[in-house]
């Protein structure tokens, strides 16, 4: 699914499905990606040590496989958004946003890059572009642009109503680990306080026609996210999915051979 189709699906009330790319490198995974049924993939450059050349290569591989490439940038700064777009990303996931000013800056770059400085500020605050020709050009250039805003803290959640007033947001991301830690209940995803935050965020974003993405790691928790109303489904990561697929099939073979199964152990970093 390309980025335009992905946006059309979400805008029509549908679901899209993807995972985090945290370990994959090079072009040899292109065959597996093409048969993966992924609609999108998030290339992690917040917690992953990826340079611009590697991000560019992964974006190319994902596009060739028919998967929309989205880059999770390290911090909510417009410069990182511009670098991700220049590397070939169809969109960005901007982590840990808390203020309207942060969101305005990154959305502006995602929608009006390469405008900068005073002209970019005017485009965002006044809707004024250098000319009608410039506006048409930039809108066409960024017709696939996707910008997902991370609401991952109590202050971010408290300021959500104001953040959602910013035009051009294509999705809201909730990072369970960051959000639960900010709430003082790290990784306690069954806690009612955490669930109430998810429900509130989904309710407010749905009212604005903006889909929610929650990065869950298991079928059970991803099912909970879907049942709560999440439509931008980011499930697990490349390394975790590969680890558990190997464990599952190796244990099936052990069962056929009449030997004991090996208990699944999770050694994958889920940040």
Beta strands, then each sheet from edge to edge (+ up, - down):
strand 1: 16-21
strand 2: 40-44
strand 3: 68-73
strand 4: 91-94
strand 5: 146-150
strand 6: 171-174
strand 7: 211-216
strand 8: 232-237
sheet 1: 1+ 2+ 3+ 4+ 5+ 6+ 7+ 8+ 1+
end
